[in-house]
């Protein structure tokens, strides 16, 4: 691509196959001016094509990046957003679904911890721990109920088998 600029050759037109159905940004505000065709061209890129988006501050480059990332995420495609500043990456992923975006960085330099891997892993571990505690409590309650109703049981073999099965399930948790 640099060669085209140096030799003053015309830059070939990019194909454009994608038309946005939803022209709102990730934050719900409408895309404006050249933002819509820019997003459409980016979503239409072939594997070998490249689109460079340049503009002064405040022209909506971050909004375009968010929309492109969001649309690609909806198609279950992976997106890498990189920058030389933490704030630029934070701004670009802000508003993307937490379960779809993963942020790598030093926690103290990241604005929203919910995107960080260690935060997400912690959420999963806490949820699993809570589920296990609930399951163990339920099994212990079953065992307690079984022990209280032992006198009413017809067969001590059935009772011992059921008690052993519940105890085994508790241990497995």
WOLINJO-V375276 format. One line per field, one symbol per residue. burial: I if it has 24 or more other ideal C-beta (glycine too) atoms within 12 Angstrom, else O. A space follows every 10 residues. Layout:
burial = ???
//
This chain:
burial = OOOOOOOOOO OOOOOOOIOI OOOOIIOOOO IOOOIIOIII IIIOOOOOOO IOIOOOOOOI IIIIIIIIII IIIOOOOOIO IOOOOIOOII IIIIIIOOOI IIIOIOOOOI OIOIIIOOOO OOOOOOOOOO OOOOOOOOIO OOIOOIOOOO OOOOOOOOOO OOIOOIOOOO OOO
//
